[in-house]
Amino acid sequence: MRPIRVRIGVLGLALVAGLAAPTAATAAPEAGGAAPAPTVEERRLDGEVPREILRRSGFAAVAPAFARGLGRADSYREARRVVEREGAALWRRAVDRVQGRGPARGDLSRDDDRPLYWARLGMTRELRTWEPGFRLSERQRAALLTELERTSRGQTDLRLPRGGHGKGVKRVLLTGFDPFTLDRDIRISNPSGAVALALDGTVIDTADGPARVETAVFPVRWADFAEGTVERALRPYLPRVDLFTTVSQGRVGRFDVERTNGAWRGGFPDNDNVSRTETVPVADPTSQPQWTTTTLPYAAITAANTGRFPVYDNTSVTEIPAGGDEPVVRPEGPTPGSTAREGGGGNYLSNEIAYRATLLRDRLGLHGTLPGGHVHTPVLQFGAGNTDPATGAVTDPEFVRNRLDIVAQTRAVLGVAVSAAGGDRD
């Protein structure tokens, strides 16, 4: 998830800014008026591939069951209860399926992150277009949609163990993303989302003791980030964890620990085909830095043998130097007084979540004590004979193997990071 210079071939087209024009947002109805239309992202549900993924994973009945629950709600309060319950249940069901608990309910491999994505969109479309028998204001519908997003993404299910300095289980927070660039290939899976589902609630044995991992996933939409979804989700937990990392899909054939994050949105269209080119919008912009840095133990991570993909310490950025007006690539990182145009992870939402999370770390006064930053996984590739989106299968053995290897290596990277960081935090 890093739309920067073209350098990874066909599957790297997702990383190039400006492939599609932005689409105007759907206007919200007046209080008590007609429900809004589905979003661009939700309308992709009508394609055969999403329907096949839902059918072959056993998730096809999720949205219809949710709609029936909404239909029985006779008040906003009851609708909110339905949303909270069913959103949380979808997250737990997706985690359980990936981690091998309960029946698979289909022949799609259990490691697949896509059933969660498409089932959630089915639920948000039902909620967005729902016309209840009672008065539902625009604000109330928006609140219900926000709650559905939070609960179905694991953001309300972060259960950190108790601990203190020198004892207990380490606490690790990891985030992933939805699939994206679906107009290029609607079959796409995001390995970072698969990592989040596979590792949520698991314990990693490290050289510095056991580490409990808690995870959540985030949307690929500029508006959600501008509205503070990252900060709302992470702020209560960063002071309580021993290490955090945001994770997203990056380059072909390699992992990257991104050294520096930039305060710039490069304009690549999101999952609603909306584009934004601007400074990353944050609270208190007068104190906003152009750059933030990782505090992950990148030297130890890159030196370790964690799996079949090489792992790099990526220091390159693109900046406008102080006093200049043209972007310049800096392989060794930003120069004093420069203006960000790309962090190591580009200028899309993977860079932005890294920037926001590390800026939040710094504003909480945790820069010197909390290891945290961003890891880019390899691009998740289909098998050599399954590269045509128009005729290809939704899965194949190499695709599954690649995803499993990426998940396993991310887990190993976390283990190295926890060991290298060392020590519990109060």
C-alpha positions in Angstrom: 0.0 0.0 0.0 2.6 2.5 -1.1 1.8 4.4 -4.4 5.3 5.7 -5.2 7.7 5.3 -8.1 7.0 2.5 -10.7 9.4 -0.2 -9.8 7.6 -3.5 -9.1 6.0 -4.4 -12.4 2.4 -5.3 -13.0 1.5 -6.0 -9.4 3.1 -2.8 -8.4 0.6 -0.7 -10.4 -1.2 -0.3 -7.1 1.7 1.9 -6.0 1.4 4.5 -8.7 -0.6 7.7 -7.9 -3.4 9.0 -10.0 -4.8 6.0 -11.9 -8.4 7.0 -11.4 -10.3 10.2 -11.0 -12.1 10.9 -7.7 -15.8 10.2 -7.4 -18.1 12.6 -5.7 -19.3 11.5 -2.3 -22.9 10.4 -2.0 -25.0 13.1 -0.3 -26.5 12.2 3.0 -30.3 12.5 3.3 -32.1 14.9 5.5 -33.2 13.6 8.9 -36.0 11.1 8.3 -35.6 11.2 4.6 -34.6 8.5 2.1 -31.6 6.4 2.9 -28.4 7.2 0.9 -27.2 5.0 -2.0 -24.4 2.5 -1.6 -20.9 3.8 -1.9 -18.5 3.0 -4.7 -16.8 0.4 -2.5 -20.1 -1.2 -1.6 -21.3 -1.4 -5.2 -18.4 -3.8 -6.0 -20.3 -6.4 -4.1 -22.4 -7.0 -7.1 -19.6 -8.6 -9.0 -19.2 -12.4 -9.3 -15.8 -12.6 -7.5 -17.1 -11.1 -4.2 -20.1 -13.4 -4.3 -17.8 -16.4 -4.9 -15.5 -15.4 -2.1 -18.5 -15.1 0.3 -20.1 -18.3 -0.9 -16.9 -20.4 -0.7 -16.0 -19.1 2.8 -19.5 -19.5 4.4 -19.9 -15.7 4.8 -22.6 -15.2 2.2 -25.4 -15.3 4.9 -23.8 -12.6 7.1 -25.3 -9.5 5.5 -28.8 -11.0 5.0 -28.9 -12.1 8.7 -27.7 -8.6 9.7 -30.5 -7.0 7.6 -33.1 -9.2 9.4 -31.7 -8.1 12.8 -32.0 -4.4 11.7 -35.5 -5.1 10.5 -36.6 -6.1 14.0 -35.2 -3.0 15.6 -37.9 -0.5 16.6 -35.6 2.2 17.9 -32.2 3.8 17.5 -31.1 2.2 20.8 -32.1 -1.3 19.6 -30.4 -0.7 16.2 -27.2 0.2 18.0 -27.3 -3.0 20.0 -27.7 -5.0 16.8 -24.8 -3.2 15.2 -22.5 -3.6 18.2 -23.4 -7.3 18.6 -23.2 -8.3 14.9 -20.1 -6.2 14.1 -18.1 -7.8 17.0 -19.4 -11.2 16.0 -18.1 -10.8 12.4 -14.7 -9.9 13.7 -14.6 -12.9 16.0 -15.9 -15.2 13.3 -13.2 -14.1 10.9 -10.4 -14.5 13.4 -11.7 -17.9 14.4 -11.9 -19.1 10.8 -8.3 -18.0 10.1 -7.0 -19.5 13.3 -8.7 -22.8 12.8 -11.5 -22.7 15.4 -14.9 -24.0 14.3 -15.9 -25.3 10.9 -14.4 -23.6 7.8 -17.9 -23.6 6.1 -16.4 -23.6 2.7 -13.5 -24.7 0.6 -11.7 -21.3 0.5 -8.4 -21.6 2.5 -8.8 -20.6 6.1 -6.0 -18.0 6.0 -8.0 -15.8 3.6 -8.7 -12.2 4.8 -11.2 -11.4 2.0 -14.3 -12.9 3.5 -14.2 -10.4 6.4 -13.8 -7.5 3.9 -16.7 -8.4 1.6 -19.0 -9.5 4.5 -18.4 -6.2 6.2 -19.2 -4.3 3.0 -22.4 -6.3 2.8 -23.3 -5.2 6.3 -22.5 -1.5 5.8 -24.5 -1.5 2.6 -27.5 -2.9 4.4 -27.2 -0.4 7.2 -26.6 2.6 4.8 -29.6 1.8 2.7 -31.9 0.7 5.6 -35.2 2.5 5.9 -36.5 1.8 9.4 -40.0 2.3 10.6 -38.9 5.0 13.0 -37.2 8.3 12.5 -33.4 7.9 12.0 -31.4 11.1 11.6 -28.4 11.5 9.4 -26.2 11.8 12.5 -27.6 8.6 14.0 -27.1 6.6 10.8 -23.5 7.9 10.6 -23.0 6.9 14.3 -24.3 3.4 13.5 -22.0 3.0 10.5 -19.0 4.2 12.6 -19.8 1.6 15.3 -20.1 -1.1 12.7 -16.8 -0.2 11.3 -15.1 -0.2 14.7 -16.5 -3.4 16.0 -16.1 -5.4 12.8 -12.5 -4.3 12.5 -11.4 -5.5 15.9 -10.9 -2.0 17.2 -13.1 -2.6 20.2 -11.7 -6.0 20.9 -8.1 -5.1 21.9 -7.6 -7.1 25.1 -4.1 -6.4 26.5 -2.8 -8.6 29.3 -1.8 -7.1 32.6 1.9 -6.6 33.1 4.6 -4.6 34.7 8.3 -3.9 34.4 10.2 -7.2 34.6 7.3 -9.5 34.8 4.3 -10.7 32.9 3.6 -11.0 29.2 4.7 -8.4 26.7 2.0 -6.5 24.9 2.1 -6.0 21.2 -0.3 -4.0 19.0 -0.4 -4.6 15.3 -2.6 -3.1 12.6 -3.4 -4.3 9.0 -5.5 -3.0 6.1 -8.4 -4.0 3.8 -7.7 -5.1 0.2 -7.3 -2.2 -2.2 -6.9 -1.4 -5.9 -10.0 -3.6 -6.5 -10.8 -2.0 -9.8 -7.5 -3.3 -11.2 -8.1 -6.8 -9.8 -11.2 -7.5 -7.7 -9.6 -10.8 -6.5 -7.0 -9.0 -4.4 -6.2 -10.0 -0.9 -4.2 -7.8 1.5 -1.5 -9.8 3.4 -1.5 -7.3 6.2 -5.2 -8.0 6.9 -4.4 -11.7 6.8 -1.6 -11.1 9.3 -4.0 -9.3 11.6 -6.5 -12.1 11.6 -3.9 -14.8 12.0 -2.1 -13.1 15.0 -5.0 -11.6 16.9 -4.9 -12.8 20.5 -2.0 -15.1 19.9 1.2 -15.5 22.0 4.6 -15.4 20.5 7.5 -17.0 22.4 10.5 -14.7 22.2 14.0 -14.6 23.7 12.7 -11.9 26.0 9.6 -13.9 27.1 6.1 -14.4 25.8 4.4 -11.6 23.9 0.6 -11.3 23.4 -0.4 -9.8 20.1 -3.6 -7.8 19.7 -4.7 -6.6 16.2 -7.1 -4.4 14.3 -7.6 -3.5 10.6 -8.3 -0.2 9.0 -10.1 1.0 5.8 -8.4 2.2 2.7 -10.2 5.5 2.6 -8.8 9.0 3.0 -11.9 10.4 4.7 -11.8 7.9 7.6 -8.2 8.9 8.4 -9.0 12.6 8.2 -11.8 12.0 10.7 -9.3 10.5 13.2 -10.1 6.8 13.1 -6.4 5.9 13.7 -6.0 8.1 16.7 -9.3 7.1 18.3 -8.4 3.4 18.0 -4.8 3.6 19.2 -4.7 6.4 21.8 -6.1 4.3 24.7 -3.6 1.5 24.0 -0.2 3.0 23.1 0.6 4.0 26.7 -0.1 0.3 27.7 1.8 -1.7 25.1 5.5 -2.7 24.8 5.7 -2.5 21.1 3.5 -1.5 18.1 3.7 -1.8 14.4 1.4 -0.8 11.6 1.6 -3.2 8.7 0.7 -3.0 5.0 1.5 -4.4 1.6 4.5 -2.8 -0.1 7.0 -4.0 -2.7 7.3 -7.3 -4.6 9.5 -9.9 -3.0 10.7 -8.0 0.1 9.8 -6.8 3.6 10.8 -3.2 4.5 11.1 -1.6 7.9 10.3 2.0 7.0 12.6 4.4 8.8 10.8 7.7 8.1 7.2 8.7 7.6 6.1 11.9 5.8 3.3 14.4 6.3 2.0 14.3 2.7 -0.9 12.7 0.9 0.1 11.9 -2.7 -3.4 11.6 -4.3 -3.7 7.9 -5.2 -7.4 7.0 -5.2 -8.8 5.1 -2.3 -11.4 2.3 -2.2 -14.1 4.8 -2.9 -12.1 6.2 -5.8 -11.6 9.4 -3.9 -8.2 11.2 -4.3 -6.5 13.6 -1.8 -3.3 15.6 -2.4 -2.5 17.6 0.7 -0.6 17.7 4.0 -1.8 14.9 6.2 -4.6 16.5 8.2 -4.1 16.1 12.0 -5.2 17.8 15.2 -3.1 20.8 16.2 -1.5 21.3 12.8 0.7 24.2 14.0 2.8 21.7 15.9 2.8 19.1 13.1 6.2 17.9 12.0 7.0 17.1 8.4 8.6 13.8 9.4 8.3 11.1 12.1 10.7 8.2 12.6 10.5 4.6 13.6 11.6 3.4 17.0 11.4 -0.3 16.0 14.8 -2.1 16.4 15.4 -2.1 12.6 19.0 -3.2 12.8 18.1 -6.4 14.7 15.1 -7.1 12.5 17.0 -6.8 9.2 19.9 -8.9 10.5 17.7 -11.8 11.6 16.8 -14.8 9.5 13.0 -14.5 9.7 11.9 -16.2 6.5 12.2 -16.6 2.7 11.8 -12.9 1.9 14.7 -10.4 2.5 14.0 -7.6 5.0 15.4 -4.1 4.4 16.0 -1.1 6.5 14.5 1.5 4.1 15.8 5.0 4.7 14.9 6.7 1.4 12.4 9.6 1.3 11.3 12.2 -1.2 11.5 15.8 0.0 11.4 19.4 -1.1 14.6 20.8 0.4 14.6 23.9 2.5 14.6 26.9 0.1 13.8 24.7 -2.9 10.6 24.0 -4.9 11.2 20.7 -6.6 11.0 17.2 -5.0 14.3 15.4 -4.5 14.9 11.7 -3.6 17.1 11.4 -0.5 18.3 7.8 -0.1 19.6 8.5 3.4 16.6 10.3 4.8 15.3 13.9 5.0 17.5 16.9 5.4 16.9 19.7 8.0 13.9 22.0 7.2 12.7 20.0 4.2 9.0 19.4 3.3 7.7 15.9 2.9 6.6 14.5 -0.4 7.1 10.7 0.3 8.1 8.8 3.4 9.9 5.5 3.0 6.5 4.0 2.6 5.4 6.4 -0.1 2.6 8.9 0.3 -0.5 6.7 0.4 -2.4 5.4 3.5 0.3 3.0 4.6 2.6 6.0 5.0 -0.2 7.9 6.7 -1.1 5.3 9.3 2.6 5.1 10.1 2.9 8.8 10.4 -0.2 9.1 12.5 0.7 6.3 14.9 4.2 7.5 15.4 3.1 11.1 15.8 0.6 10.0 18.4 3.4 8.1 20.1 5.5 11.3 20.2 2.6 13.5 21.3 2.0 11.1 24.2 5.6 11.5 25.3 6.6 7.9 24.4 9.2 8.4 21.7 12.1 7.3 23.9 10.4 4.4 25.6 7.9 2.8 23.1 9.3 0.9 20.1 6.9 1.5 17.2 6.8 2.0 13.4 5.8 0.5 10.1 6.5 -2.8 8.3 5.8 -3.3 4.7 5.1 -6.9 3.6 5.8 -8.3 0.1 3.1 -7.9 -2.5 0.8 -11.0 -2.4 1.0 -12.6 -5.8 -1.1 -15.2 -7.5 0.4 -18.2 -9.2 2.3 -17.8 -12.5 -0.7 -19.1 -14.5 -3.3 -17.1 -12.7 -2.5 -13.5 -13.4 -5.4 -12.3 -15.6 -8.1 -10.7 -13.4 -10.7 -11.3 -16.1 -10.3 -15.0 -16.4 -8.3 -16.1 -13.3 -9.4 -18.0 -10.3 -10.0 -16.3 -7.0 -7.3 -18.5 -5.4 -4.5 -21.0 -6.2 -1.9 -23.0 -4.3 0.9 -20.5 -4.8 -1.3 -17.6 -3.8 -2.1 -19.4 -0.5 1.5 -20.4 0.1 2.7 -16.8 -0.5 0.1 -15.5 2.0 1.0 -18.1 4.6 4.7 -17.4 4.2 4.1 -13.7 4.6 2.1 -14.2 7.8 4.7 -16.6 9.3 7.5 -14.2 8.5 5.7 -11.2 10.0 5.2 -13.2 13.1 8.9 -14.0 13.2 9.7 -10.3 12.6 7.6 -9.4 15.6 9.4 -12.0 17.7 12.8 -10.4 16.8 11.5 -6.9 17.5 10.2 -7.8 20.9 13.4 -9.6 21.9 15.6 -6.7 20.6 13.4 -4.1 22.3 13.6 -6.0 25.6 11.8 -5.3 28.9 8.2 -4.8 29.9 6.7 -1.3 30.3 4.4 -0.2 33.1 
